[in-house]
Amino acid sequence: IPLLLVSCGGGQTVDTLTPVLETSDTPTLEIMTTVTQTPTETPQRMVLLAGEGRDEALLGMLQARLQELSTGSGLAFEERPALTPAELQPGDIRIVVAMAPMDNLVDLAASAPQTQFLAIGFNQLEPATNLSVIERKGYQPGEEAFMAGYIAAIITPDWRVGVFSEANSPAGEADRVGFQNGVYYFCGLCRSVYPPYPVPGYPLYWEMTTAAGQGEWDAGIAYFQDWQVKTVYIGKGLESDEFLQYLAQAGFNLIAGRQAPQGLQQNWVASLVSGELDLILNDLWELMLADENGVRTSLSLEVIDANAGLFSPGRQALVNQVLSDLQDGFIGTGVSP
């Protein structure tokens, strides 16, 4: 067009129009990214079954050791009073450790062949493909308390000894009766030479609940101090660090079914515990992880942490002989099952 205009109009100059292209904003494509989380796999569990009537001293030892073993094996530790077959789902609970007494353990093990079971403290239980048994050698109800009574009588002048036992419980009654019979086994009528003379005589006992506080502690301590009791046995369920510290401050010499808390060695006569538990647990744990079960073994009561200043080596030798006879069935505790 410009060329034609130039040729027609001679030397005239013609302005040219440059078209402008209007463009809209270029659309932006947004890509939405969805982050997919990988589900965390829930670890298998190890369950400690501890119901009513369990041995509190043994429970304390088991809790710490089983937590260590579970953590080292990548298992989550859990403690429960009971378990039903419906709760034993495959791939969930790997190991169950059950403390006596427990009525349905055999049925529980039979209902979950994929779970490995360990029964501790059961004396009339047969092992199975997925069930091992740690029995108490020659176990009699009240044997720990019986030996505590015997030790207390053998080291205390004029038989001035007593027992703190749990009120209104079979375990507490076994501790009270077993302790009394252990004292009588050594000193017979246990008649004191010097006053005071309690009726019906030594040994004395004081019952209280496991939830007892300082008020009940003070009442029991005052009762024993009035009769000049020097050595006491602290029964199952009552042997907390705080109560033991309180008794030591009151001047008593102590016997219990546990090891001495830190700082009480001067007042600690001896501990009565189930021996070789760590070694047996280590061996059986490896077998259960390898699905190799069906073992029977036994624990025996042992006297450890003996304070030679209160409990001489000669008396310790005599006590160990009586303990051996007790576990071999030559001596009875006098405690009814």
JODA-V704951 format. One record per pair of residues at least 6 apart in sequence whose C-alpha atoms are under 7 Angstrom apart, sorted by the first residue. I is the first residue (numbers start at 1). J is the second residue. Records with the same first field share a line. If there is no record, write none. Layout:
BEGIN
I: J / J
END
This chain:
BEGIN
6: 12
43: 74 / 75 / 76
44: 75 / 76 / 91 / 92 / 93 / 94
45: 75 / 76 / 77 / 92 / 93 / 94 / 95
46: 70 / 75 / 76 / 77 / 78 / 93 / 94 / 95 / 96
47: 77 / 78 / 79 / 80 / 95 / 96 / 97
48: 78 / 79 / 80 / 96 / 97 / 98
49: 79 / 80 / 81 / 82 / 97 / 98 / 99
50: 80 / 81 / 98 / 99
51: 81 / 82
53: 101 / 171
54: 99 / 100 / 101
56: 236 / 237
57: 236 / 257 / 258
67: 77
70: 76 / 77
84: 108
85: 108 / 111
88: 112
90: 114
93: 115
94: 115 / 116
95: 115 / 116 / 117
96: 116 / 117 / 118
97: 117 / 118 / 119
98: 118 / 119 / 120
99: 119 / 120 / 121
100: 120 / 121 / 122
109: 117 / 130 / 131
113: 130
115: 130
116: 130 / 131 / 288 / 291
117: 130 / 131 / 132
118: 131 / 132 / 133
119: 132 / 133 / 134
120: 133 / 134 / 135
121: 134 / 135 / 136
122: 133 / 134 / 135
123: 135 / 136
127: 133 / 294 / 295 / 296
128: 294
129: 293 / 294
130: 293 / 294
131: 293 / 294
132: 293 / 294 / 295 / 296
133: 295 / 296 / 297
134: 296 / 297 / 298 / 299
135: 297 / 298 / 299
136: 298 / 299 / 300
137: 298 / 299 / 300 / 327
138: 327 / 328 / 329
139: 327
140: 333
141: 174 / 335 / 337
142: 174 / 175 / 178 / 333 / 335
143: 178 / 333
144: 272
145: 175 / 178 / 179
146: 178 / 179 / 181 / 182 / 333
147: 182
148: 179 / 233 / 255
149: 179 / 180 / 182 / 183
150: 182 / 183 / 185 / 186
151: 319
152: 161 / 231
153: 159 / 161 / 183 / 186 / 187
154: 186
155: 310 / 311
156: 231
158: 192 / 193
159: 190 / 192 / 202
160: 202 / 203 / 228 / 229 / 230 / 231
161: 202 / 203 / 204 / 229 / 230 / 231 / 232
162: 203 / 204 / 205 / 229 / 231 / 232 / 233
163: 176 / 204 / 205 / 206 / 232 / 233 / 234
164: 205 / 206 / 207 / 233 / 234 / 235
165: 172 / 175 / 176 / 206 / 207 / 208 / 234 / 235
166: 172 / 207 / 208 / 209 / 210 / 235 / 237 / 238
167: 207 / 208 / 209
172: 235
174: 335
175: 235
176: 205
177: 335
178: 333 / 334 / 335
180: 203
181: 333 / 334
184: 190
190: 202
196: 227
198: 227
206: 220
210: 237 / 238
230: 252 / 253
231: 252 / 253 / 254
232: 252 / 253 / 254 / 255
233: 254 / 255 / 256
234: 255 / 256
235: 256
239: 256
241: 261
248: 267
252: 267
253: 267 / 268 / 269
254: 267 / 268 / 269
255: 268 / 269 / 270 / 271
256: 271 / 272
257: 271 / 272 / 273
258: 271 / 272 / 273
259: 271
260: 268
268: 307
269: 306 / 307 / 310 / 311
270: 303 / 304 / 305 / 306 / 307
271: 303 / 304 / 305 / 306
272: 301 / 302 / 303 / 304
273: 301 / 302 / 303
274: 299 / 300 / 301 / 302
275: 299 / 300 / 301 / 302
276: 299
277: 299
287: 293
325: 331
326: 332
END
